[in-house]
């Protein structure tokens, strides 16, 4: 199975939630067996975990301060330096 296809399968599942990321739904979408889907996802996640320390870094103190100031001014969230999916909404 091509690397690009394996990555597409994994990102499809990681990019959805609820029933849309259920193993059977994703395997049906890509027309492959559940076993092939699981093996493919494990391979991609293993590679991403290996690359993460090299490419994902915690922001330095100056960058954290700038991110915190931005989130406080724009969204009203104090001491926030990041969000996983980029969505923000006001809490009341």
Chimera marker file (.cmm) of the C-alpha trace (Angstrom):
<marker_set name="trace">
<marker id="1" x="0.000" y="0.000" z="0.000" r="1" g="1" b="0" radius="0.5"/>
<marker id="2" x="1.404" y="3.409" z="-0.970" r="1" g="1" b="0" radius="0.5"/>
<marker id="3" x="2.618" y="5.719" z="1.773" r="1" g="1" b="0" radius="0.5"/>
<marker id="4" x="0.365" y="8.548" z="0.569" r="1" g="1" b="0" radius="0.5"/>
<marker id="5" x="-2.690" y="6.307" z="0.869" r="1" g="1" b="0" radius="0.5"/>
<marker id="6" x="-1.712" y="5.163" z="4.365" r="1" g="1" b="0" radius="0.5"/>
<marker id="7" x="-1.269" y="8.789" z="5.427" r="1" g="1" b="0" radius="0.5"/>
<marker id="8" x="-4.654" y="9.732" z="3.934" r="1" g="1" b="0" radius="0.5"/>
<marker id="9" x="-6.336" y="6.903" z="5.853" r="1" g="1" b="0" radius="0.5"/>
<marker id="10" x="-4.756" y="7.939" z="9.149" r="1" g="1" b="0" radius="0.5"/>
<marker id="11" x="-5.420" y="11.663" z="8.700" r="1" g="1" b="0" radius="0.5"/>
<marker id="12" x="-9.029" y="10.945" z="7.775" r="1" g="1" b="0" radius="0.5"/>
<marker id="13" x="-9.590" y="9.164" z="11.060" r="1" g="1" b="0" radius="0.5"/>
<marker id="14" x="-7.642" y="11.693" z="13.129" r="1" g="1" b="0" radius="0.5"/>
<marker id="15" x="-9.522" y="14.559" z="11.476" r="1" g="1" b="0" radius="0.5"/>
<marker id="16" x="-12.975" y="13.255" z="12.390" r="1" g="1" b="0" radius="0.5"/>
<marker id="17" x="-14.805" y="12.479" z="15.596" r="1" g="1" b="0" radius="0.5"/>
<marker id="18" x="-17.757" y="10.397" z="16.697" r="1" g="1" b="0" radius="0.5"/>
<marker id="19" x="-19.080" y="7.763" z="14.327" r="1" g="1" b="0" radius="0.5"/>
<marker id="20" x="-17.128" y="9.257" z="11.394" r="1" g="1" b="0" radius="0.5"/>
<marker id="21" x="-13.833" y="8.005" z="12.878" r="1" g="1" b="0" radius="0.5"/>
<marker id="22" x="-15.123" y="4.533" z="13.742" r="1" g="1" b="0" radius="0.5"/>
<marker id="23" x="-12.846" y="1.834" z="12.300" r="1" g="1" b="0" radius="0.5"/>
<marker id="24" x="-15.574" y="0.279" z="10.149" r="1" g="1" b="0" radius="0.5"/>
<marker id="25" x="-16.620" y="3.650" z="8.705" r="1" g="1" b="0" radius="0.5"/>
<marker id="26" x="-13.090" y="4.603" z="7.678" r="1" g="1" b="0" radius="0.5"/>
<marker id="27" x="-12.326" y="1.163" z="6.259" r="1" g="1" b="0" radius="0.5"/>
<marker id="28" x="-15.582" y="1.284" z="4.240" r="1" g="1" b="0" radius="0.5"/>
<marker id="29" x="-14.766" y="4.786" z="2.997" r="1" g="1" b="0" radius="0.5"/>
<marker id="30" x="-11.370" y="3.667" z="1.683" r="1" g="1" b="0" radius="0.5"/>
<marker id="31" x="-12.631" y="0.219" z="0.618" r="1" g="1" b="0" radius="0.5"/>
<marker id="32" x="-10.145" y="-1.846" z="2.605" r="1" g="1" b="0" radius="0.5"/>
<marker id="33" x="-10.337" y="-4.381" z="5.389" r="1" g="1" b="0" radius="0.5"/>
<marker id="34" x="-10.403" y="-3.344" z="9.021" r="1" g="1" b="0" radius="0.5"/>
<marker id="35" x="-7.110" y="-5.190" z="9.548" r="1" g="1" b="0" radius="0.5"/>
<marker id="36" x="-5.380" y="-3.327" z="6.733" r="1" g="1" b="0" radius="0.5"/>
<marker id="37" x="-6.736" y="-0.051" z="8.095" r="1" g="1" b="0" radius="0.5"/>
<marker id="38" x="-5.440" y="-0.760" z="11.610" r="1" g="1" b="0" radius="0.5"/>
<marker id="39" x="-1.988" y="-1.849" z="10.384" r="1" g="1" b="0" radius="0.5"/>
<marker id="40" x="-1.715" y="1.199" z="8.152" r="1" g="1" b="0" radius="0.5"/>
<marker id="41" x="-2.711" y="3.562" z="10.957" r="1" g="1" b="0" radius="0.5"/>
<marker id="42" x="-0.197" y="1.978" z="13.350" r="1" g="1" b="0" radius="0.5"/>
<marker id="43" x="2.604" y="2.392" z="10.796" r="1" g="1" b="0" radius="0.5"/>
<marker id="44" x="1.832" y="6.075" z="10.218" r="1" g="1" b="0" radius="0.5"/>
<marker id="45" x="1.472" y="6.862" z="13.931" r="1" g="1" b="0" radius="0.5"/>
<marker id="46" x="4.768" y="5.096" z="14.652" r="1" g="1" b="0" radius="0.5"/>
<marker id="47" x="6.551" y="7.224" z="12.047" r="1" g="1" b="0" radius="0.5"/>
<marker id="48" x="4.925" y="10.423" z="13.353" r="1" g="1" b="0" radius="0.5"/>
<marker id="49" x="5.923" y="9.597" z="16.923" r="1" g="1" b="0" radius="0.5"/>
<marker id="50" x="9.491" y="9.037" z="15.799" r="1" g="1" b="0" radius="0.5"/>
<marker id="51" x="9.584" y="12.387" z="13.987" r="1" g="1" b="0" radius="0.5"/>
<marker id="52" x="7.785" y="14.384" z="16.691" r="1" g="1" b="0" radius="0.5"/>
<marker id="53" x="10.757" y="15.190" z="18.968" r="1" g="1" b="0" radius="0.5"/>
<marker id="54" x="12.623" y="16.640" z="16.014" r="1" g="1" b="0" radius="0.5"/>
<marker id="55" x="9.746" y="18.756" z="14.675" r="1" g="1" b="0" radius="0.5"/>
<marker id="56" x="7.444" y="19.589" z="17.594" r="1" g="1" b="0" radius="0.5"/>
<marker id="57" x="8.888" y="21.973" z="20.127" r="1" g="1" b="0" radius="0.5"/>
<marker id="58" x="7.507" y="23.770" z="23.145" r="1" g="1" b="0" radius="0.5"/>
<marker id="59" x="7.565" y="27.553" z="22.534" r="1" g="1" b="0" radius="0.5"/>
<marker id="60" x="10.247" y="29.560" z="24.349" r="1" g="1" b="0" radius="0.5"/>
<marker id="61" x="9.316" y="32.050" z="27.095" r="1" g="1" b="0" radius="0.5"/>
<marker id="62" x="9.052" y="35.010" z="24.706" r="1" g="1" b="0" radius="0.5"/>
<marker id="63" x="6.784" y="33.123" z="22.288" r="1" g="1" b="0" radius="0.5"/>
<marker id="64" x="4.601" y="31.800" z="25.152" r="1" g="1" b="0" radius="0.5"/>
<marker id="65" x="4.146" y="35.366" z="26.440" r="1" g="1" b="0" radius="0.5"/>
<marker id="66" x="3.152" y="36.604" z="22.970" r="1" g="1" b="0" radius="0.5"/>
<marker id="67" x="0.685" y="33.723" z="22.481" r="1" g="1" b="0" radius="0.5"/>
<marker id="68" x="-0.816" y="34.314" z="25.921" r="1" g="1" b="0" radius="0.5"/>
<marker id="69" x="-1.240" y="38.027" z="25.257" r="1" g="1" b="0" radius="0.5"/>
<marker id="70" x="-2.873" y="37.332" z="21.878" r="1" g="1" b="0" radius="0.5"/>
<marker id="71" x="-5.375" y="34.828" z="23.307" r="1" g="1" b="0" radius="0.5"/>
<marker id="72" x="-6.266" y="37.156" z="26.174" r="1" g="1" b="0" radius="0.5"/>
<marker id="73" x="-6.847" y="40.145" z="23.875" r="1" g="1" b="0" radius="0.5"/>
<marker id="74" x="-8.631" y="38.324" z="21.067" r="1" g="1" b="0" radius="0.5"/>
<marker id="75" x="-10.626" y="35.663" z="22.937" r="1" g="1" b="0" radius="0.5"/>
<marker id="76" x="-10.507" y="36.581" z="26.612" r="1" g="1" b="0" radius="0.5"/>
<marker id="77" x="-8.646" y="33.408" z="27.600" r="1" g="1" b="0" radius="0.5"/>
<marker id="78" x="-6.011" y="34.208" z="30.205" r="1" g="1" b="0" radius="0.5"/>
<marker id="79" x="-2.666" y="32.326" z="30.128" r="1" g="1" b="0" radius="0.5"/>
<marker id="80" x="-3.579" y="30.263" z="27.049" r="1" g="1" b="0" radius="0.5"/>
<marker id="81" x="-0.654" y="29.493" z="24.763" r="1" g="1" b="0" radius="0.5"/>
<marker id="82" x="-2.219" y="27.108" z="22.269" r="1" g="1" b="0" radius="0.5"/>
<marker id="83" x="-5.181" y="25.097" z="21.077" r="1" g="1" b="0" radius="0.5"/>
<marker id="84" x="-5.219" y="21.678" z="19.452" r="1" g="1" b="0" radius="0.5"/>
<marker id="85" x="-7.850" y="22.247" z="16.798" r="1" g="1" b="0" radius="0.5"/>
<marker id="86" x="-7.806" y="26.023" z="16.376" r="1" g="1" b="0" radius="0.5"/>
<marker id="87" x="-11.403" y="26.506" z="17.505" r="1" g="1" b="0" radius="0.5"/>
<marker id="88" x="-12.246" y="29.021" z="20.165" r="1" g="1" b="0" radius="0.5"/>
<marker id="89" x="-15.596" y="30.048" z="21.570" r="1" g="1" b="0" radius="0.5"/>
<marker id="90" x="-16.587" y="32.345" z="24.421" r="1" g="1" b="0" radius="0.5"/>
<marker id="91" x="-17.590" y="30.731" z="27.694" r="1" g="1" b="0" radius="0.5"/>
<marker id="92" x="-20.188" y="32.395" z="29.879" r="1" g="1" b="0" radius="0.5"/>
<link id1="1" id2="2" r="1" g="1" b="0" radius="0.2"/>
<link id1="2" id2="3" r="1" g="1" b="0" radius="0.2"/>
<link id1="3" id2="4" r="1" g="1" b="0" radius="0.2"/>
<link id1="4" id2="5" r="1" g="1" b="0" radius="0.2"/>
<link id1="5" id2="6" r="1" g="1" b="0" radius="0.2"/>
<link id1="6" id2="7" r="1" g="1" b="0" radius="0.2"/>
<link id1="7" id2="8" r="1" g="1" b="0" radius="0.2"/>
<link id1="8" id2="9" r="1" g="1" b="0" radius="0.2"/>
<link id1="9" id2="10" r="1" g="1" b="0" radius="0.2"/>
<link id1="10" id2="11" r="1" g="1" b="0" radius="0.2"/>
<link id1="11" id2="12" r="1" g="1" b="0" radius="0.2"/>
<link id1="12" id2="13" r="1" g="1" b="0" radius="0.2"/>
<link id1="13" id2="14" r="1" g="1" b="0" radius="0.2"/>
<link id1="14" id2="15" r="1" g="1" b="0" radius="0.2"/>
<link id1="15" id2="16" r="1" g="1" b="0" radius="0.2"/>
<link id1="16" id2="17" r="1" g="1" b="0" radius="0.2"/>
<link id1="17" id2="18" r="1" g="1" b="0" radius="0.2"/>
<link id1="18" id2="19" r="1" g="1" b="0" radius="0.2"/>
<link id1="19" id2="20" r="1" g="1" b="0" radius="0.2"/>
<link id1="20" id2="21" r="1" g="1" b="0" radius="0.2"/>
<link id1="21" id2="22" r="1" g="1" b="0" radius="0.2"/>
<link id1="22" id2="23" r="1" g="1" b="0" radius="0.2"/>
<link id1="23" id2="24" r="1" g="1" b="0" radius="0.2"/>
<link id1="24" id2="25" r="1" g="1" b="0" radius="0.2"/>
<link id1="25" id2="26" r="1" g="1" b="0" radius="0.2"/>
<link id1="26" id2="27" r="1" g="1" b="0" radius="0.2"/>
<link id1="27" id2="28" r="1" g="1" b="0" radius="0.2"/>
<link id1="28" id2="29" r="1" g="1" b="0" radius="0.2"/>
<link id1="29" id2="30" r="1" g="1" b="0" radius="0.2"/>
<link id1="30" id2="31" r="1" g="1" b="0" radius="0.2"/>
<link id1="31" id2="32" r="1" g="1" b="0" radius="0.2"/>
<link id1="32" id2="33" r="1" g="1" b="0" radius="0.2"/>
<link id1="33" id2="34" r="1" g="1" b="0" radius="0.2"/>
<link id1="34" id2="35" r="1" g="1" b="0" radius="0.2"/>
<link id1="35" id2="36" r="1" g="1" b="0" radius="0.2"/>
<link id1="36" id2="37" r="1" g="1" b="0" radius="0.2"/>
<link id1="37" id2="38" r="1" g="1" b="0" radius="0.2"/>
<link id1="38" id2="39" r="1" g="1" b="0" radius="0.2"/>
<link id1="39" id2="40" r="1" g="1" b="0" radius="0.2"/>
<link id1="40" id2="41" r="1" g="1" b="0" radius="0.2"/>
<link id1="41" id2="42" r="1" g="1" b="0" radius="0.2"/>
<link id1="42" id2="43" r="1" g="1" b="0" radius="0.2"/>
<link id1="43" id2="44" r="1" g="1" b="0" radius="0.2"/>
<link id1="44" id2="45" r="1" g="1" b="0" radius="0.2"/>
<link id1="45" id2="46" r="1" g="1" b="0" radius="0.2"/>
<link id1="46" id2="47" r="1" g="1" b="0" radius="0.2"/>
<link id1="47" id2="48" r="1" g="1" b="0" radius="0.2"/>
<link id1="48" id2="49" r="1" g="1" b="0" radius="0.2"/>
<link id1="49" id2="50" r="1" g="1" b="0" radius="0.2"/>
<link id1="50" id2="51" r="1" g="1" b="0" radius="0.2"/>
<link id1="51" id2="52" r="1" g="1" b="0" radius="0.2"/>
<link id1="52" id2="53" r="1" g="1" b="0" radius="0.2"/>
<link id1="53" id2="54" r="1" g="1" b="0" radius="0.2"/>
<link id1="54" id2="55" r="1" g="1" b="0" radius="0.2"/>
<link id1="55" id2="56" r="1" g="1" b="0" radius="0.2"/>
<link id1="56" id2="57" r="1" g="1" b="0" radius="0.2"/>
<link id1="57" id2="58" r="1" g="1" b="0" radius="0.2"/>
<link id1="58" id2="59" r="1" g="1" b="0" radius="0.2"/>
<link id1="59" id2="60" r="1" g="1" b="0" radius="0.2"/>
<link id1="60" id2="61" r="1" g="1" b="0" radius="0.2"/>
<link id1="61" id2="62" r="1" g="1" b="0" radius="0.2"/>
<link id1="62" id2="63" r="1" g="1" b="0" radius="0.2"/>
<link id1="63" id2="64" r="1" g="1" b="0" radius="0.2"/>
<link id1="64" id2="65" r="1" g="1" b="0" radius="0.2"/>
<link id1="65" id2="66" r="1" g="1" b="0" radius="0.2"/>
<link id1="66" id2="67" r="1" g="1" b="0" radius="0.2"/>
<link id1="67" id2="68" r="1" g="1" b="0" radius="0.2"/>
<link id1="68" id2="69" r="1" g="1" b="0" radius="0.2"/>
<link id1="69" id2="70" r="1" g="1" b="0" radius="0.2"/>
<link id1="70" id2="71" r="1" g="1" b="0" radius="0.2"/>
<link id1="71" id2="72" r="1" g="1" b="0" radius="0.2"/>
<link id1="72" id2="73" r="1" g="1" b="0" radius="0.2"/>
<link id1="73" id2="74" r="1" g="1" b="0" radius="0.2"/>
<link id1="74" id2="75" r="1" g="1" b="0" radius="0.2"/>
<link id1="75" id2="76" r="1" g="1" b="0" radius="0.2"/>
<link id1="76" id2="77" r="1" g="1" b="0" radius="0.2"/>
<link id1="77" id2="78" r="1" g="1" b="0" radius="0.2"/>
<link id1="78" id2="79" r="1" g="1" b="0" radius="0.2"/>
<link id1="79" id2="80" r="1" g="1" b="0" radius="0.2"/>
<link id1="80" id2="81" r="1" g="1" b="0" radius="0.2"/>
<link id1="81" id2="82" r="1" g="1" b="0" radius="0.2"/>
<link id1="82" id2="83" r="1" g="1" b="0" radius="0.2"/>
<link id1="83" id2="84" r="1" g="1" b="0" radius="0.2"/>
<link id1="84" id2="85" r="1" g="1" b="0" radius="0.2"/>
<link id1="85" id2="86" r="1" g="1" b="0" radius="0.2"/>
<link id1="86" id2="87" r="1" g="1" b="0" radius="0.2"/>
<link id1="87" id2="88" r="1" g="1" b="0" radius="0.2"/>
<link id1="88" id2="89" r="1" g="1" b="0" radius="0.2"/>
<link id1="89" id2="90" r="1" g="1" b="0" radius="0.2"/>
<link id1="90" id2="91" r="1" g="1" b="0" radius="0.2"/>
<link id1="91" id2="92" r="1" g="1" b="0" radius="0.2"/>
</marker_set>
